[in-house]
Amino acid sequence: MADIYFWSIACLAVFIVALSKSGLVGSLGLVGVPLLSLVMPARDAAGMMLPLLLVMDVIAVWTYRKDADWRILKIMLPGAFVGTAVGWVLWSFVSDAMVLLFVGILTLLFILDALLPIRKKLEGLPPSRGWGRFWGGAAGFTSFISHTGGPPFQIYVLPQRLTPVNFSGTTAFFFAIVNSAKLIPYFFLGQLNVANLTHAITLAPLAIAGVLLGVFLVRRISMKRFYQLTYWLVFLLAIKIIYDGAVGVFFSGS
């Protein structure tokens, strides 16, 4: 019975993350590690997910190989590498719950900001290098700790109002590069152990199927509906993540 529960949760988590990798459901993929933490330690969940993320990245990058906005990537990636390094250094000091709470609050502020009139004036403006480096760093850090780099990345990229395909391509290349940079630190931290790699290999076909399904759908959705769907999903996720993070930070010892 325990195995059925484990594999049910694991399959659900991987399929959701795979759909997110296609660009279809934006930050929904950040529920992967929190979902898996129901059936395994959160650090092991992060380790198991990394090989699967890289498999998904290969498909996403190939699919959107001509659609990435390299202007944005060149701005964000240097910050992302710094954030990854900081995540490695602080790995033993930052709890999963702290990261979830940080990401949740950050995401909620992002949604509130999107509702303000000033956002309409900023949309479409050339991306600021300093702002992009900051959010790239935040994305690299949260991605390293728990694969939750989506919201910081979107805070900077969504206001640029890329087409759904360009948004998906830029997302695919950014996280493919960031996830590749995490391989060496994860190896030395012991996250790529035999058990995690065995689970990842078993779940790889589902990961591939989820990305391909998402790619099929993202090219058939209107820009208006795409952004409506993304903002609503990010809002709902922010509420859930803030709750989970707050419970872990303030009530786990009670």
VMD Tcl script that draws the C-alpha trace (Angstrom):
set ca {
  {0.00 0.00 0.00}
  {2.86 2.33 0.85}
  {4.44 1.69 -2.57}
  {1.16 2.54 -4.31}
  {0.91 5.80 -2.38}
  {4.55 6.67 -3.13}
  {4.30 6.01 -6.86}
  {0.94 7.76 -7.16}
  {2.31 10.94 -5.61}
  {5.59 10.65 -7.52}
  {3.82 10.21 -10.87}
  {1.52 13.16 -10.18}
  {4.43 15.40 -9.18}
  {6.54 14.48 -12.21}
  {3.64 14.90 -14.65}
  {2.81 18.37 -13.30}
  {6.45 19.44 -13.48}
  {6.67 18.07 -17.03}
  {3.65 20.12 -18.14}
  {5.29 23.15 -16.56}
  {8.50 22.48 -18.48}
  {6.61 22.89 -21.73}
  {5.68 26.43 -20.66}
  {1.99 25.57 -20.53}
  {1.34 26.09 -16.83}
  {4.12 28.42 -15.80}
  {5.12 28.07 -12.16}
  {2.91 25.08 -11.46}
  {6.05 22.99 -11.62}
  {7.23 24.35 -8.29}
  {4.77 22.03 -6.52}
  {6.98 19.08 -7.52}
  {9.27 18.99 -4.49}
  {6.51 19.91 -1.99}
  {4.36 17.08 -3.39}
  {7.20 14.59 -3.27}
  {8.00 15.64 0.28}
  {4.77 13.92 1.28}
  {6.38 10.57 0.53}
  {10.13 11.20 0.93}
  {12.52 13.68 2.59}
  {12.48 17.02 0.80}
  {16.23 16.96 0.12}
  {15.93 13.51 -1.47}
  {12.96 14.77 -3.47}
  {15.13 17.56 -4.88}
  {17.86 15.08 -5.72}
  {15.47 12.71 -7.46}
  {13.92 15.51 -9.49}
  {17.16 16.93 -10.91}
  {17.87 14.11 -13.43}
  {14.22 14.20 -14.50}
  {14.35 17.97 -14.94}
  {17.39 17.58 -17.16}
  {15.56 15.01 -19.32}
  {12.65 17.43 -19.65}
  {15.06 20.27 -20.40}
  {16.53 18.40 -23.36}
  {13.08 18.03 -24.94}
  {12.03 21.60 -24.15}
  {15.27 23.13 -25.48}
  {15.08 21.12 -28.69}
  {11.43 22.05 -29.17}
  {11.99 25.78 -28.58}
  {15.55 25.97 -29.93}
  {14.65 28.94 -32.16}
  {12.29 30.71 -29.76}
  {14.39 31.87 -26.79}
  {14.94 35.57 -26.07}
  {18.72 35.65 -25.60}
  {18.65 39.31 -24.61}
  {16.83 38.33 -21.43}
  {18.95 35.23 -20.86}
  {22.22 37.16 -21.08}
  {20.93 39.51 -18.40}
  {19.57 36.86 -15.99}
  {22.06 34.00 -16.22}
  {25.04 35.68 -14.49}
  {22.83 36.35 -11.48}
  {21.52 32.80 -11.62}
  {25.05 31.36 -11.36}
  {25.70 33.51 -8.29}
  {22.39 32.39 -6.76}
  {23.29 28.76 -7.41}
  {26.63 29.18 -5.66}
  {24.95 30.85 -2.68}
  {22.44 27.99 -2.50}
  {25.31 25.49 -2.38}
  {27.03 27.38 0.43}
  {23.84 27.76 2.48}
  {22.49 24.24 1.77}
  {23.07 23.07 5.35}
  {21.67 26.23 6.95}
  {18.47 26.98 5.03}
  {15.47 24.71 5.64}
  {13.01 23.71 2.95}
  {10.23 25.47 4.84}
  {12.16 28.75 4.87}
  {12.60 28.59 1.12}
  {8.93 27.76 0.56}
  {7.84 30.72 2.70}
  {10.25 33.06 0.89}
  {9.08 31.88 -2.53}
  {5.42 32.11 -1.54}
  {5.68 35.70 -0.27}
  {7.72 36.67 -3.32}
  {5.12 35.15 -5.61}
  {2.19 36.83 -3.89}
  {3.92 40.22 -4.16}
  {4.43 39.48 -7.84}
  {0.70 38.94 -8.36}
  {-0.24 42.07 -6.39}
  {2.26 44.05 -8.43}
  {0.68 42.73 -11.62}
  {-2.66 44.22 -10.54}
  {-1.28 47.74 -10.03}
  {-1.69 50.39 -12.78}
  {2.08 50.97 -12.90}
  {2.56 47.46 -14.32}
  {0.79 48.51 -17.54}
  {3.25 51.36 -17.96}
  {6.24 49.06 -17.48}
  {5.18 46.22 -19.77}
  {7.14 46.03 -22.99}
  {10.01 48.23 -21.79}
  {13.58 46.98 -22.36}
  {14.61 44.73 -19.43}
  {16.82 46.40 -16.82}
  {20.17 44.64 -16.33}
  {20.35 45.22 -12.58}
  {16.77 44.10 -12.01}
  {17.33 41.07 -14.22}
  {20.51 40.05 -12.40}
  {18.70 40.30 -9.07}
  {15.77 38.13 -10.12}
  {18.11 35.77 -11.93}
  {20.01 35.35 -8.66}
  {16.78 34.73 -6.74}
  {15.73 32.16 -9.33}
  {19.12 30.41 -9.17}
  {19.05 30.26 -5.37}
  {15.49 28.95 -5.00}
  {16.01 26.56 -7.89}
  {19.05 25.09 -6.18}
  {17.34 24.61 -2.82}
  {14.03 23.15 -3.98}
  {13.60 23.58 -7.77}
  {11.28 26.53 -7.18}
  {12.96 29.12 -9.40}
  {9.88 29.75 -11.52}
  {8.30 32.69 -9.64}
  {11.46 34.87 -9.44}
  {12.12 34.14 -13.11}
  {8.56 35.09 -14.06}
  {8.59 38.28 -12.01}
  {11.17 39.62 -14.44}
  {10.09 37.93 -17.66}
  {6.28 38.05 -17.66}
  {6.11 41.89 -17.83}
  {8.07 41.71 -21.10}
  {4.90 40.27 -22.67}
  {6.63 37.67 -24.81}
  {4.47 35.45 -26.97}
  {3.65 32.10 -25.31}
  {6.16 30.32 -27.53}
  {8.95 32.86 -26.86}
  {8.19 32.76 -23.16}
  {8.38 28.95 -23.19}
  {11.63 29.00 -25.15}
  {13.27 31.51 -22.83}
  {12.12 29.52 -19.80}
  {13.40 26.27 -21.31}
  {16.90 27.57 -21.99}
  {17.21 29.41 -18.67}
  {16.38 26.40 -16.52}
  {18.26 23.94 -18.71}
  {21.43 25.95 -18.08}
  {20.69 26.47 -14.38}
  {19.84 22.79 -13.80}
  {23.04 21.71 -15.56}
  {25.01 23.99 -13.23}
  {23.47 22.18 -10.24}
  {24.81 18.75 -11.20}
  {28.26 19.07 -9.63}
  {27.04 20.58 -6.32}
  {24.28 17.97 -6.04}
  {26.81 15.20 -6.63}
  {29.10 16.41 -3.85}
  {26.12 16.89 -1.52}
  {25.13 13.24 -2.02}
  {21.79 14.03 -3.67}
  {22.46 11.90 -6.75}
  {22.49 8.59 -4.88}
  {21.50 5.20 -6.27}
  {17.95 5.27 -4.85}
  {17.19 8.71 -6.29}
  {18.64 7.84 -9.69}
  {16.69 4.55 -9.79}
  {13.41 6.37 -9.11}
  {14.30 8.99 -11.72}
  {14.95 6.36 -14.41}
  {11.61 4.70 -13.65}
  {9.73 7.99 -13.95}
  {11.58 9.26 -17.04}
  {8.99 8.01 -19.62}
  {6.22 9.89 -17.79}
  {8.37 13.02 -17.72}
  {8.92 12.84 -21.48}
  {5.21 12.27 -22.17}
  {4.21 15.24 -19.99}
  {6.57 17.65 -21.76}
  {5.41 16.53 -25.20}
  {1.75 16.94 -24.22}
  {2.43 20.43 -22.88}
  {4.31 21.44 -26.04}
  {1.37 20.27 -28.14}
  {-1.06 22.37 -26.10}
  {1.04 25.54 -25.67}
  {1.12 26.15 -29.43}
  {-2.67 26.01 -29.52}
  {-3.58 28.46 -26.77}
  {-4.20 32.18 -27.25}
  {-1.84 34.73 -25.70}
  {-4.62 36.25 -23.59}
  {-5.70 32.93 -22.16}
  {-2.09 31.89 -21.67}
  {-1.34 34.83 -19.38}
  {-4.69 34.60 -17.60}
  {-4.03 30.95 -16.83}
  {-0.47 31.65 -15.70}
  {-1.35 34.48 -13.34}
  {-4.21 32.55 -11.73}
  {-2.10 29.45 -11.22}
  {0.74 31.48 -9.75}
  {-1.68 33.20 -7.34}
  {-3.16 29.91 -6.09}
  {0.29 28.43 -5.71}
  {1.48 31.45 -3.73}
  {-1.28 30.94 -1.16}
  {-0.51 27.24 -0.79}
  {3.25 27.72 -0.57}
  {2.96 30.49 2.03}
  {0.78 28.20 4.14}
  {3.14 25.23 3.83}
  {6.20 27.37 4.49}
  {4.66 29.12 7.51}
  {3.61 25.81 9.05}
  {7.13 24.45 8.59}
  {8.89 27.54 9.94}
  {6.65 28.48 12.87}
  {4.85 25.29 13.93}
  {7.09 22.35 13.02}
  {8.54 22.20 16.52}
  {5.22 22.36 18.34}
}
mol new
graphics top color blue
foreach p $ca { graphics top sphere $p radius 0.5 }
foreach p [lrange $ca 0 end-1] q [lrange $ca 1 end] { graphics top cylinder $p $q radius 0.2 }
display resetview
